[in-house]
Amino acid sequence: MSQTRTVITGTGSFIPQNIKTNRDFVNQEFYGEDHAKIATPALEIVDKFKDITGIEERRYADSGMNTSDMAAIAARRAIEDSGIDPETLDQIIVAHNFGNVLNNTIQTDVLPAIASRVKQSLGIRNPNCVAYDILFGCPGWIQGVIQADAYIKAGIAKKCLVIGAETLSRVIDIYDRDSMIFSDGAGATIIESIPAEETESGILSTSVQSHCVDEAFYLHFGKSNFPGADPDIRYMKMKGRKVYEYAIKNVPMAMKACLDKCGLQVTDVKKFFLHQANEKMDEGFIKALYKLYGLREIPGDIMPMSIHKYGNSSVATIPTLYDHVKHDHMESHELETGDIVMFASVGAGMNINAICYKV
């Protein structure tokens, strides 16, 4: 049997047009987990938030647009970019956390699955194109790619559409300071099996971990911080400090494990595409990773960032970021055939994963 490589042959993304700046929060009242009003002026809270996370703006979906709608748009763009016939797809894998959340509600809708809705929207009739969702927290898109790679290596699939899409703006508690982090968006990729004699590109190695004891509920659903709020209406909650400490400790080690599997050094990696959750945290990942190799000098152009303008759209951050760089939409960041890149993420579960990929 001839060897094949798992290659990203097309990318696409959708960024909502509704911009919400940090200044839009200066009149917001914030409350702590104890339901006591935070006395610090909102302007000071917002400025400190920007210093820590790097976020200046975030994007929210239009009221009439759902997660599945954004996923379908990104999918069409990825299909067009790859040039494939969508009827030849073997799998459609959609990573998300909350499915479709209708505007002005807090109820999630995953019946039918988001992948099924995307398949219908694309008009794919082939019954052998299997559509399903995965829940893996913010690392969901990477996990979808790892899953597609496994099916390809097993000879079960040849072409997969992997999407990350989310409307986090509809599950946030506006009285919680952490709500300013989150945003909406979608990113998609076509993953194909290509004969090894035709390309040197493809997935070189992967690394995945789940820590589900003390860490399991660092992100969870809970009632609003607002005193007297209806306890039956729940919102996304995050233990920010716990997540940060967990991620700084574990993500660099998972990234190194991924590099070790394919025999590469950190200096072989041209670009790191990291989950866009916190600018200082991502910078900390790279510093810690380089330190594991006994290195302190870090190139200044190895980490593209979109968090400043787009915020944290969970599963959509990495495929969106990669799509932007791949199509030369980010100044000072470009890719060439043969470049080594790494995708890495961390999120609810708590889950961590990484992919080492040759462009």
C-alpha atoms as one frame of an Amber mdcrd trajectory, in Angstrom:
protein
   0.000   0.000   0.000   1.399   3.403  -0.979   1.936   5.867   1.838  -0.202
   8.971   2.108   0.027  12.277   3.940  -2.740  14.189   5.699  -2.718  17.636
   4.123  -4.701  20.839   4.639  -5.695  21.687   1.068  -8.134  24.530   1.694
  -9.049  27.063   4.365 -11.863  29.513   4.926 -13.224  31.678   7.714 -16.065
  33.974   8.670 -15.628  37.010  10.919 -18.850  38.771  12.007 -19.068  42.456
  11.162 -20.458  43.664  14.508 -17.558  45.216  16.431 -17.775  45.631  20.199
 -14.901  47.684  21.560 -13.627  47.823  25.121 -15.215  51.249  25.463 -18.620
  49.637  25.049 -18.154  48.162  28.533 -17.309  51.327  30.456 -20.889  51.814
  31.632 -21.345  48.173  32.610 -21.697  47.171  36.251 -19.553  44.168  37.188
 -20.079  41.753  40.076 -17.854  39.105  41.594 -18.584  35.438  42.233 -19.826
  36.478  45.679 -22.480  38.633  43.926 -21.007  41.790  45.450 -20.606  44.766
  43.156 -16.999  45.417  42.172 -16.122  48.873  43.430 -13.355  49.488  40.905
 -14.558  51.918  38.202 -15.514  50.137  34.979 -13.032  52.192  32.940 -10.195
  50.993  35.180 -11.434  47.390  34.887 -11.531  47.660  31.089  -8.051  49.185
  30.862  -6.569  46.492  33.096  -8.376  43.848  31.050  -6.746  45.139  27.863
  -3.290  45.139  29.461  -3.661  41.499  30.519  -5.415  39.952  27.534  -4.405
  42.241  24.680  -8.043  42.427  23.549  -9.169  45.782  22.155 -12.215  44.604
  20.183 -14.274  41.502  19.627 -16.873  40.448  17.037 -20.477  39.434  17.669
 -22.734  37.675  15.174 -25.806  39.395  13.738 -29.016  38.633  15.625 -30.320
  36.464  12.804 -27.124  34.450  12.354 -26.375  31.212  14.182 -23.286  29.081
  14.735 -24.325  26.738  11.917 -24.732  29.682   9.515 -21.211  30.936  10.174
 -19.861  27.380   9.939 -21.471  26.913   6.519 -20.032  30.171   5.172 -16.518
  29.268   6.343 -16.999  25.778   4.888 -17.950  27.095   1.445 -14.846  29.268
   1.413 -12.612  26.338   2.388 -14.198  24.122  -0.288 -13.675  26.823  -2.908
 -10.080  27.298  -1.775  -9.346  23.575  -2.081 -11.150  23.136  -5.389 -12.789
  19.860  -4.360 -16.276  18.664  -5.212 -18.160  18.744  -1.871 -19.951  15.526
  -2.853 -16.597  13.735  -2.491 -16.300  14.588   1.200 -16.226  11.552   3.474
 -16.739  13.422   6.747 -17.910  16.765   8.053 -16.640  17.355  11.592 -17.846
  20.450  13.441 -16.273  21.475  16.725 -18.296  23.780  18.958 -19.357  24.059
  22.592 -22.938  25.297  22.659 -24.422  24.616  19.238 -26.935  27.137  17.948
 -27.999  29.614  20.602 -30.892  31.713  19.356 -30.431  35.437  19.930 -31.897
  36.690  23.239 -32.081  33.144  24.620 -29.698  31.022  26.647 -30.878  27.634
  25.366 -28.538  25.647  23.159 -29.831  23.758  20.141 -27.899  20.765  18.803
 -30.828  18.844  17.387 -30.008  18.176  14.639 -26.244  18.352  15.017 -24.490
  21.458  13.701 -22.611  19.261  11.201 -25.917  17.952   9.843 -27.123  21.520
   9.358 -23.896  22.420   7.571 -24.217  19.422   5.273 -27.771  20.463   4.420
 -26.708  24.059   3.837 -23.969  22.890   1.472 -26.514  20.785  -0.402 -24.465
  17.590  -0.114 -26.587  14.557  -0.980 -23.939  11.841  -0.707 -25.145   9.609
   2.193 -21.610   8.326   2.692 -20.541  11.804   3.755 -20.893  11.419   7.527
 -21.634  14.589   9.496 -21.083  14.816  13.245 -20.110  17.194  16.036 -17.378
  17.004  18.654 -17.203  18.706  22.047 -13.665  19.245  23.259 -13.637  22.811
  24.553 -11.548  25.423  22.792  -9.136  22.782  21.361 -12.072  21.305  19.408
 -10.919  22.260  15.910  -7.462  20.774  16.479  -9.084  17.634  17.861 -11.281
  17.452  14.769  -8.191  17.599  12.553  -6.501  14.892  14.660  -9.630  12.770
  14.309  -9.716  13.309  10.529  -6.039  12.335  10.371  -6.795   9.116  12.258
  -9.607   8.191   9.850  -7.374   8.957   6.875  -4.505   6.856   8.247  -6.974
   4.021   8.873  -8.089   4.157   5.254 -11.666   5.045   6.229 -11.669   8.565
   4.796  -9.863  10.511   2.083 -11.427  13.953   2.335 -12.752  15.651   5.479
 -14.185  19.072   6.226 -13.241  20.213   9.743 -14.898  23.337  11.140 -14.672
  25.300  14.378 -17.597  27.674  14.986 -19.078  29.405  18.018 -21.368  32.225
  19.180 -20.018  32.753  22.674 -21.581  36.218  22.859 -24.910  34.485  23.593
 -23.800  32.438  26.597 -21.895  35.095  28.549 -22.908  36.792  31.779 -22.587
  40.513  31.096 -22.050  41.164  34.829 -18.924  38.979  34.831 -15.628  40.666
  33.862 -14.552  37.525  32.007 -17.408  38.079  29.541 -15.279  40.693  27.778
 -12.934  37.973  26.518 -15.362  36.072  24.345 -16.515  36.544  20.750 -18.020
  34.802  17.716 -16.644  33.392  14.473 -15.965  30.337  12.330 -12.986  28.734
  10.624 -12.900  25.723   8.306 -10.348  23.469   6.638 -10.372  20.749   4.008
  -8.202  17.821   5.109  -7.165  15.388   2.372  -5.196  12.202   1.923  -2.457
  12.910  -0.635   0.017  10.280  -1.918   3.434  10.774  -0.329   5.123  10.805
  -3.732   3.085  13.892  -4.657   3.776  16.065  -1.607   6.009  16.505   1.423
   3.357  18.552   3.216   1.155  17.148   5.951   0.717  16.318   9.614   4.006
  15.216  11.193   2.854  14.465  14.731   0.140  15.147  17.293  -0.159  15.384
  21.068  -3.317  15.278  23.224  -3.974  15.361  26.967  -7.020  15.605  29.232
  -6.823  16.552  32.909 -10.249  15.891  34.426  -9.781  15.639  38.192  -9.213
  18.950  39.977  -9.227  20.734  36.611 -12.520  19.429  35.200 -14.688  22.382
  36.227 -12.326  25.284  35.603 -14.814  26.209  32.874 -18.445  25.417  33.574
 -22.018  26.692  33.460 -23.279  28.712  36.448 -25.744  31.399  37.450 -25.144
  35.080  36.841 -22.956  37.114  39.168 -25.791  39.629  39.410 -27.416  39.427
  42.873 -30.905  37.980  42.765 -30.475  36.580  39.247 -32.597  33.585  38.266
 -30.529  30.530  39.331 -32.179  28.431  36.605 -30.633  30.582  33.870 -26.986
  29.666  33.551 -24.045  31.206  31.750 -20.518  30.235  30.811 -18.169  30.700
  33.762 -14.386  30.507  33.957 -11.934  30.304  36.834  -9.491  32.558  35.036
  -6.537  32.273  37.398  -6.842  28.479  37.602  -7.004  28.178  33.801  -3.960
  30.410  33.403  -1.849  28.491  35.928  -2.888  25.139  34.461  -2.191  26.207
  30.888   1.216  27.797  31.562   2.331  24.598  33.250   0.970  22.005  30.832
   0.671  23.456  27.316   4.423  23.958  26.696   5.095  20.355  27.746   2.426
  19.063  25.354   3.928  21.156  22.562   7.391  19.738  23.256   5.983  16.200
  23.299   4.535  16.850  19.849   7.895  18.060  18.533   9.711  15.142  20.146
   7.449  12.667  18.335   8.622  13.875  14.931  12.216  14.551  15.936  12.121
  18.330  15.527  13.487  21.158  17.637  11.607  24.280  18.652  13.873  26.308
  16.363  12.549  24.320  13.378   9.096  25.866  13.826   8.476  28.973  11.716
   5.056  29.891  13.132   3.034  28.959  16.205  -0.726  29.159  15.761  -1.988
  29.251  19.335  -5.517  29.478  20.705  -6.314  33.173  21.015  -7.444  33.439
  24.634  -4.949  35.749  26.293  -1.975  37.539  24.753   0.234  37.279  27.836
  -0.630  33.604  28.263   0.329  32.798  24.667   3.578  34.688  25.071   4.140
  32.690  28.254   3.636  29.422  26.350   6.393  30.281  23.887   8.794  31.476
  26.577   8.237  28.315  28.604   8.593  26.102  25.519  11.893  27.713  24.526
  13.074  27.372  28.115  12.458  23.612  27.931  15.126  23.611  25.190  17.477
  25.809  27.222  16.814  28.805  24.959  15.932  32.380  25.869  16.200  34.227
  22.557  12.833  34.057  20.781  12.247  35.358  17.228   9.815  38.262  17.183
   7.690  37.069  14.273   6.853  33.467  15.154   3.447  33.988  16.771   0.638
  35.539  14.683  -2.067  37.080  16.876  -5.668  37.972  16.059  -6.957  38.360
  19.607  -6.500  42.144  19.640  -9.318  42.713  17.140 -11.266  39.440  17.179
 -11.228  38.330  20.834 -11.597  34.693  21.859 -13.986  32.800  19.572 -13.016
  29.447  21.114 -12.784  26.664  18.493 -12.696  29.238  15.682  -9.555  31.125
  16.727  -6.881  28.843  15.258  -8.481  27.927  11.897  -9.397  31.591  11.416
  -5.864  32.719  12.250  -4.323  30.123   9.943  -6.679  31.102   7.121  -5.682
  34.759   7.492  -1.950  34.023   7.388  -2.282  31.477   4.592  -4.026  34.052
   2.412  -1.635  36.882   3.328  -4.175  38.848   5.337  -1.788  39.476   8.249
   1.065  41.909   7.872   4.567  40.512   8.563   3.312  36.912   8.592   3.554
  34.639   5.569   4.015  30.948   4.863   5.952  29.066   2.208   5.891  25.434
   1.122   8.085  23.401   3.445   7.617  25.624   6.506   7.041  23.865   9.823
   4.176  25.223  11.921   2.529  24.173  15.144  -1.119  24.398  16.169  -1.761
  24.237  19.932  -4.742  24.894  22.169  -6.137  24.522  25.674  -9.666  24.659
  27.011 -12.598  23.246  28.931 -12.246  19.728  30.173  -9.426  20.574  30.770
  -8.023  19.539  27.420  -4.758  20.285  25.612  -3.645  19.338  22.108  -1.052
  20.176  19.490  -0.229  19.379  15.863   3.121  19.712  14.152   2.474  20.390
  10.474   4.600  20.858   7.362   3.082  23.415   4.988
